[in-house]
Amino acid sequence: MTDPHDQTGAHRVFEILHEPDWFSGLSKREARLLDGALAFHCLARPGERIRATVLRTEGPHFPSLTDHRTSTIEWPDDRTVVGTIEAQATGHPVSTTGVVDVVLDLGGSPQALMRNEQPPGRVHAARNAARRRAPVVFDALRQHRTDRLENRRLSQPIPRVGRLHDSHVGSSRGSTKAVLFGLHWLELGGAEKWAAETIGLAREAGLLPIVLSDRPSGHPDIVRPTFDDALVIPLTHPMSGPQESRVLSQLFERFDVRGVHIHHCSWLYQRLPWIKAQYPGTELVDSLHVLEWRTGGFVDIALRLSNVMDAHHVISPQLRDYLVDRQGLPREKVQLATLADLTVDPSEAPAAAPTRKPGDPLTVAFVGRFTQQKRPYLFLRLAARLREHLGDRVRFVVHGDGELAAEVRADLSRLRLGGVVELRGADRPVSRTLDEADLLVISSDNEGVTLTSFEADAHGALVISADVGSQASVVAPELLLPRAPLAFLQEAEKTITSLLEDPDRAAALLARQRQQVAAFAALPRARDWTRELYERWAS
């Protein structure tokens, strides 16, 4: 077997002292998780030998790679010891004073981790049980709370950290030009797709990608070619403060980090003031996708830290207007650059709408992750209503997977949709589903601008969407529906029924949709803005 470490950037910061026999038996994903963990611990203790005991499990447990648990030489009974391995940071003499022991848990498989994780405690358990049993009622209460929080956020400025005094003195840097990326996790998603694209753009500009992630995950996408030769460190929490600062210091001392680009990474956001203070020549930018009215989300974090940042990239006019008009950021600091061309080529003519023969059913599709945000349970209840009133004149395809997968399957049985809704997963191409679809329904309770809207338009499918985020930029006004779940169901049922009865109206709305998508695609593009940024960093 080819050494699974040959395609990673970890060799830049540590070396394995004696490669064990079991090493080549790791899956590519496990090998890259181990690489990231060893990189962290060797950077946190330069000059010391790290002796790692490596674990895995068949259970639904996330990896433990950098947190406090790695310093405890005991573990739960359901873990299996894969083996032990020794490593040390490159550029330092081998320690003769012994070793530092760590325990690195690679966790379970991504399939075992595909579940809805809830915080411990009776309150959270009761809340989760109520959501499962009555998701629409639960969602209605949730949206009522969202409305109140949205109104409050729109009327209140976000506090900001203080500005840093200009300084031309900074800590030492390495010679290899690099970009430090902050990601949520290495999983499928719109923000993650864009993050992977920027990593490729950095490599094209001659910059080494250094990738940190900060959310619990099995990181199934760590095996993608975009991470070949990148230095990837999936962080697990909580970590010790001295280790955090030492790892960041080592990264800046070993590499000439020209810029930091954050894609939804709370941990790296919070350390930007320290980075700016210690390494003042480093440019700090982020990419923002969606407003989170309930929690503030990454937009609020970005606003709070804006005084130490150089630019905010936003993907929609809604976000630009919120940051500039509502929160008072200088317009020149907010860069609108869309992702309209991330998954489709705007220069290609969109496909014609599917031609339905007389008697053929109308195909209504859902494409997306099975998460609370996407509300797949709402689509299934819409399917049940339409099936009851329209019978075989409609068919349904649900394409996706995620933490609510078990609940989606339970809903299919509860709503008696087993033979009515076709469930598709990652083993089937989304393009095939969109080729078949007459209508794509986006039932989300929040979005930025969905990539699936552009993909559906390119495949000739009409988009019906909850009026959230900046979906109004690309969806015909008549097909924007209320966010509140009961109103959404009522309006979606009426809208789809009318489109089935009036094909000419559907064709006219598709033409309107294409005009809006084309106008949106004519806005500045994120690829162009980011490519120019990285080329400047590399110069």
C-alpha positions in Angstrom: 0.0 0.0 0.0 1.2 3.5 -0.8 2.2 5.4 2.3 -1.0 7.4 3.2 1.1 10.3 4.4 2.8 10.9 1.1 0.3 13.4 -0.1 0.0 15.6 3.1 1.9 18.7 4.1 2.5 17.4 7.6 6.1 16.4 6.7 6.9 20.1 6.7 6.5 20.3 10.5 7.2 16.9 11.9 8.9 13.6 11.2 8.1 10.1 12.3 11.0 8.5 14.2 10.2 4.9 13.5 7.3 4.1 11.2 5.3 1.2 12.7 3.9 -1.8 10.6 0.3 -0.8 11.3 0.8 2.7 9.8 0.0 1.7 6.2 -3.2 -0.1 7.3 -4.9 3.2 8.2 -7.5 4.5 5.9 -6.6 7.7 4.0 -9.0 9.7 6.2 -7.5 8.2 9.4 -4.0 8.8 8.2 -4.7 12.5 7.6 -6.4 12.9 11.0 -3.4 11.4 12.6 -1.1 13.7 10.6 -3.0 16.7 11.8 -2.9 15.6 15.4 0.8 14.8 15.3 1.5 18.1 13.7 -0.3 19.9 16.5 1.4 18.1 19.3 4.9 18.4 17.7 4.4 22.1 17.1 3.1 22.6 20.7 6.2 20.9 22.0 9.1 21.6 19.6 12.3 19.8 20.7 10.4 17.0 22.5 9.6 13.5 21.4 5.9 12.8 21.1 4.8 9.2 21.8 1.2 8.8 20.6 -1.1 5.9 21.4 -3.6 5.8 18.6 -7.2 4.7 19.1 -10.3 4.1 17.0 -13.8 2.9 17.6 -16.8 1.5 15.8 -19.1 3.7 17.8 -20.5 7.2 17.1 -17.7 9.1 18.7 -15.9 12.1 17.2 -12.1 12.2 17.1 -10.2 13.6 20.0 -7.0 15.0 18.5 -5.8 18.1 20.3 -8.0 18.6 23.4 -7.3 17.9 27.1 -8.3 14.2 26.8 -5.2 13.6 24.7 -3.1 14.0 27.8 -4.9 11.3 29.8 -3.5 7.8 29.4 -6.8 6.0 29.8 -9.8 5.7 27.5 -13.3 4.2 27.3 -13.8 0.5 26.9 -15.2 0.7 23.4 -11.9 2.1 22.0 -9.4 -0.2 20.2 -5.7 0.5 20.2 -4.4 0.7 16.7 -0.8 1.1 17.8 1.8 3.5 19.0 4.0 6.0 17.0 6.8 8.4 17.9 7.4 11.8 16.1 9.1 15.1 16.7 9.0 18.5 15.2 11.4 19.1 12.3 14.3 21.5 12.7 14.9 20.6 16.4 17.4 18.1 17.9 15.9 14.8 19.2 15.2 15.1 23.0 17.3 12.8 25.2 15.2 13.5 28.3 12.4 11.1 27.6 9.1 11.4 25.8 5.7 13.2 26.1 2.8 10.8 25.9 -0.4 11.7 24.2 -3.5 9.6 23.3 -5.0 10.3 19.9 -8.5 9.0 19.3 -9.4 8.8 15.6 -13.1 8.3 16.5 -15.7 6.4 14.5 -16.4 6.3 10.8 -18.3 9.2 9.2 -21.3 6.8 8.8 -21.4 6.2 12.5 -21.2 9.9 13.2 -24.1 10.8 10.9 -26.6 11.5 13.7 -28.1 14.5 15.5 -25.8 15.4 18.4 -27.5 17.0 21.4 -25.9 18.5 24.5 -26.3 16.4 27.7 -29.1 17.1 30.2 -32.8 16.7 30.7 -33.8 20.0 29.2 -32.0 19.3 26.0 -33.4 15.7 25.9 -37.0 17.0 26.4 -36.5 19.7 23.7 -35.2 17.1 21.3 -38.0 14.7 22.0 -40.6 17.5 21.4 -38.9 18.5 18.1 -39.0 14.9 16.9 -42.7 14.3 17.8 -44.1 17.6 16.6 -41.5 19.2 14.3 -43.9 21.7 12.6 -45.3 23.0 15.9 -41.8 23.1 17.3 -40.6 25.0 14.3 -43.5 27.5 14.5 -42.4 28.4 18.0 -38.8 28.6 16.9 -39.7 31.0 14.0 -41.7 33.2 16.3 -38.6 33.5 18.5 -36.5 34.2 15.4 -38.8 37.0 14.3 -38.4 38.7 17.7 -34.6 38.3 17.6 -34.4 39.5 14.0 -36.2 42.7 14.9 -33.9 43.2 17.9 -30.7 42.6 15.9 -31.8 45.0 13.2 -32.2 47.8 15.7 -29.0 47.2 17.8 -25.4 47.8 16.8 -22.9 45.0 17.5 -20.1 45.9 19.9 -16.6 46.0 18.5 -13.2 45.2 19.8 -10.8 48.1 20.1 -8.5 49.1 17.2 -4.9 48.1 17.4 -2.2 50.9 17.2 -0.2 50.7 14.0 3.0 48.7 14.6 5.8 47.7 12.2 7.4 45.4 14.7 6.4 41.8 14.6 7.7 38.3 15.5 10.0 36.4 13.2 8.6 34.6 10.2 9.5 31.7 8.0 10.3 31.8 4.3 7.6 29.7 2.6 4.7 31.9 1.6 1.4 30.6 3.0 -2.2 31.3 3.8 -3.8 30.3 7.1 -7.4 29.1 6.5 -10.0 28.7 9.2 -12.8 26.2 8.4 -15.8 24.9 10.3 -15.1 21.3 9.4 -14.2 19.2 6.5 -17.6 18.1 5.4 -20.0 18.7 2.5 -21.6 22.1 2.5 -21.9 25.4 0.5 -19.4 27.3 2.7 -17.1 24.3 2.7 -17.3 24.0 -1.1 -16.2 27.6 -1.4 -13.4 27.1 1.2 -12.1 24.2 -0.8 -12.1 26.3 -3.9 -10.1 29.0 -2.1 -7.5 26.5 -1.0 -7.0 25.5 -4.6 -6.7 29.2 -5.6 -4.0 29.7 -2.9 -2.1 26.8 -4.3 -2.3 28.2 -7.8 -0.9 31.5 -6.6 2.1 29.6 -5.1 1.0 29.8 -1.5 1.0 26.9 0.9 -2.4 26.2 2.4 -2.5 25.7 6.2 -5.9 24.6 7.2 -7.4 24.7 10.7 -10.9 23.5 11.6 -12.6 23.8 14.9 -15.9 21.8 14.9 -16.5 18.2 16.0 -16.6 16.0 12.9 -15.3 12.8 11.3 -14.0 15.1 8.5 -14.9 12.8 5.6 -13.7 15.4 3.1 -10.2 15.5 4.4 -9.3 12.9 1.8 -10.2 15.2 -1.1 -7.4 16.1 -3.6 -7.8 19.8 -2.6 -6.1 18.9 0.7 -3.1 17.2 -0.9 0.1 18.9 0.1 -1.8 21.2 2.5 -1.0 21.2 6.2 -4.4 20.3 7.8 -4.9 20.4 11.6 -8.4 19.5 12.7 -8.7 21.0 16.2 -10.7 19.4 19.0 -11.6 21.3 22.2 -11.0 22.3 24.9 -7.2 23.0 24.4 -4.8 24.6 26.8 -3.9 28.3 26.2 -0.1 27.8 26.1 -0.5 25.1 23.4 -2.7 27.2 21.3 -0.3 30.2 21.3 2.7 27.9 20.7 1.1 26.2 17.7 0.2 29.5 16.1 3.6 31.0 16.9 5.3 27.9 15.3 3.2 28.2 12.2 4.2 31.8 11.7 7.8 31.2 12.5 8.1 28.3 10.1 6.0 29.9 7.3 5.6 33.4 5.9 1.9 33.6 6.5 0.8 36.4 4.2 -2.8 36.3 5.1 -5.6 34.6 7.1 -8.8 33.7 5.4 -11.6 32.5 7.6 -14.5 30.4 6.5 -16.8 30.0 9.5 -14.1 29.2 12.2 -14.9 30.6 15.7 -11.6 29.6 17.2 -9.5 31.4 14.6 -11.8 34.5 14.6 -11.2 34.9 18.4 -7.4 34.8 17.9 -7.3 37.5 15.2 -6.4 40.4 17.7 -3.5 38.4 19.0 -2.3 37.5 15.4 -2.6 41.2 14.4 -0.6 42.3 17.5 2.2 39.7 17.0 2.3 39.6 13.2 1.0 43.1 12.1 1.8 42.6 8.4 -0.6 39.7 8.1 -3.9 40.6 6.2 -7.0 39.2 7.9 -10.1 38.6 5.8 -13.2 36.3 6.0 -16.0 35.0 3.8 -19.5 35.5 5.1 -22.5 33.6 3.8 -25.6 33.9 6.0 -27.2 36.0 8.8 -28.1 33.9 11.8 -30.9 35.8 13.6 -31.1 33.4 16.5 -27.5 33.4 17.5 -25.8 36.1 15.5 -23.5 33.5 14.1 -20.4 34.3 12.2 -21.6 37.7 11.0 -21.8 38.9 14.6 -18.4 37.5 15.3 -17.0 39.2 12.2 -18.6 42.5 13.2 -17.2 42.3 16.7 -13.7 41.8 15.3 -14.0 44.1 12.3 -11.6 46.7 13.7 -8.7 44.3 13.5 -9.7 42.9 10.1 -8.8 44.2 6.6 -11.8 43.1 4.6 -15.1 41.1 4.7 -16.1 39.1 1.6 -19.9 38.7 1.4 -21.8 36.5 -1.1 -25.1 38.4 -1.3 -26.5 42.0 -1.5 -28.4 41.3 1.7 -25.2 40.7 3.7 -23.5 43.8 2.1 -26.5 46.0 3.0 -26.7 44.6 6.6 -23.0 45.2 7.2 -22.8 48.7 5.6 -26.3 50.2 6.1 -27.3 48.6 9.4 -24.0 48.1 11.1 -22.1 51.1 9.6 -19.0 49.3 8.2 -17.1 51.3 5.6 -18.4 50.3 2.1 -14.9 49.8 0.8 -14.2 47.2 3.6 -17.1 45.0 2.5 -16.5 43.2 -0.8 -19.6 41.7 -2.6 -18.5 38.8 -4.8 -20.9 36.1 -5.5 -20.7 32.3 -5.8 -23.0 32.1 -8.8 -20.3 30.3 -10.9 -19.1 28.0 -8.1 -21.0 25.0 -9.3 -22.3 26.1 -12.7 -20.8 27.8 -15.7 -22.8 31.0 -16.4 -21.4 31.1 -19.9 -23.2 27.9 -20.8 -26.8 28.1 -21.9 -29.2 26.6 -19.3 -31.0 23.5 -20.1 -34.5 23.6 -21.3 -37.3 22.8 -18.8 -38.1 19.0 -18.6 -40.7 18.1 -21.2 -43.6 16.3 -19.6 -45.8 14.2 -21.7 -49.5 14.2 -21.1 -50.1 12.0 -18.0 -46.5 12.3 -16.7 -46.3 13.3 -13.1 -44.8 16.6 -12.0 -41.4 15.9 -10.3 -40.9 17.9 -7.1 -37.4 17.6 -5.5 -35.6 18.5 -2.3 -31.8 18.6 -2.4 -29.7 19.4 0.7 -28.3 18.2 4.0 -30.8 16.7 6.4 -30.4 19.4 9.1 -32.7 21.6 11.1 -31.8 24.6 9.0 -32.9 22.8 5.7 -36.1 21.5 7.3 -36.5 18.2 5.3 -39.5 17.4 7.6 -41.3 20.3 6.1 -40.8 19.1 2.6 -42.1 15.6 3.6 -45.3 17.1 5.0 -45.7 19.1 1.8 -45.3 15.9 -0.1 -48.0 14.2 2.0 -50.4 17.1 1.4 -49.8 17.2 -2.4 -50.1 13.4 -2.6 -53.4 13.5 -0.8 -54.9 16.1 -3.1 -53.1 15.4 -6.4 -52.5 11.7 -6.2 -50.2 10.2 -8.9 -50.0 13.6 -10.8 -46.9 14.4 -8.6 -43.8 12.5 -7.7 -41.1 13.4 -5.1 -37.4 13.0 -4.8 -35.5 13.7 -1.6 -31.7 13.8 -2.2 -29.4 14.2 0.7 -28.1 12.9 4.0 -27.1 14.3 7.4 -27.7 14.3 11.1 -31.5 14.0 10.7 -31.3 11.1 8.4 -32.9 8.6 10.9 -35.8 11.1 11.5 -36.3 11.5 7.7 -36.7 7.8 7.3 -39.0 7.6 10.3 -41.2 10.4 8.8 -41.4 8.6 5.5 -43.0 5.7 7.4 -45.1 7.8 9.7 -46.5 9.8 6.8 -47.0 6.7 4.6 -44.7 8.1 1.9 -42.5 5.0 1.6 -43.6 4.3 -1.9 -44.2 7.9 -2.8 -40.9 9.7 -2.1 -37.7 8.4 -3.6 -34.8 8.8 -1.2 -31.4 9.3 -2.8 -28.0 9.7 -1.2 -24.4 10.6 -2.0 -24.1 7.5 -4.2 -26.3 9.2 -6.8 -25.3 12.4 -8.7 -27.3 15.5 -7.8 -27.3 16.5 -11.4 -29.5 13.5 -12.3 -32.0 14.6 -9.7 -32.1 18.1 -11.1 -32.4 16.8 -14.6 -35.5 15.0 -13.6 -37.0 17.8 -11.5 -39.7 20.2 -12.7 -39.6 22.0 -9.3 -36.9 22.4 -6.6 -38.3 23.3 -3.2 -36.0 25.0 -0.8 -37.7 24.7 2.6 -34.9 26.2 4.7 -35.5 28.5 7.6 -32.3 30.5 6.7 -29.9 30.7 3.9 -27.5 33.1 2.2 -28.0 32.3 -1.5 -28.3 28.6 -2.1 -26.0 27.0 -4.7 -28.8 24.6 -5.5 -30.8 27.6 -6.9 -28.2 28.2 -9.5 -27.8 24.4 -10.2 -31.6 24.0 -10.6 -31.8 26.9 -13.0 -29.0 25.5 -15.1 -30.9 22.2 -15.3 -34.2 23.9 -16.3 -36.0 23.4 -12.9 -38.1 26.1 -11.4 -37.2 27.1 -7.8 -39.7 27.6 -5.0 -38.1 28.9 -1.9 -38.8 30.2 1.6 -38.2 33.9 1.5 -34.9 33.8 3.5 -31.5 35.3 3.1 -31.0 36.7 -0.3 -33.1 34.1 -2.1 -35.2 37.0 -3.5 -32.2 37.8 -5.7 -32.6 34.6 -7.8 -36.2 33.4 -7.2 -39.2 34.8 -8.9 -41.3 36.9 -6.5 -44.4 34.7 -7.0 -42.4 31.7 -5.8 -41.0 33.2 -2.6 -43.0 31.7 0.3 -43.3 32.7 4.0 -40.6 31.3 6.4 -43.1 30.3 9.1 -43.8 26.6 8.6 -47.6 26.5 8.5 -47.8 29.4 6.1 -45.0 27.9 4.0 -47.0 24.6 3.7 -50.2 26.3 2.8 -48.6 28.6 0.1 -46.4 25.9 -1.3 -49.3 23.5 -1.8 -51.3 26.2 -3.6 -48.4 27.3 -5.7 -47.4 23.8 -6.8 -51.0 22.9 -7.6 -51.4 26.1 -9.7 -48.2 25.4 -11.6 -49.4 21.8 -12.4 -52.6 23.2 -13.8 -51.0 26.0 -15.8 -47.8 25.0 -17.6 -47.7 28.3 -19.4 -47.4 30.2 -16.1 -44.6 27.8 -15.1 -42.8 28.6 -18.3 -43.2 32.3 -17.8 -41.9 32.1 -14.3 -38.9 30.1 -15.4 -38.0 32.8 -17.9 -38.3 35.4 -15.1 -36.1 33.2 -12.9 -33.4 33.0 -15.6 -33.4 36.8 -15.9 -32.7 37.1 -12.2 -30.1 34.4 -12.1 -28.3 36.0 -15.1 -28.4 39.5 -13.4 -27.0 38.0 -10.2 -24.3 36.1 -12.1 -23.2 39.4 -13.7 -22.2 40.8 -10.2 -18.5 40.5 -9.2 -17.4 36.9 -8.7 -15.8 35.5 -5.6 -13.2 33.6 -7.6 -11.9 36.8 -9.3 -11.8 38.7 -6.0 -10.0 35.9 -4.2 -7.5 35.2 -7.0 -6.5 38.8 -7.1 -6.1 38.9 -3.3 -3.9 35.8 -3.2 -1.8 37.0 -6.1 -1.1 40.2 -4.2 -0.2 38.2 -1.1 2.1 36.0 -3.1 3.9 39.0 -4.8 
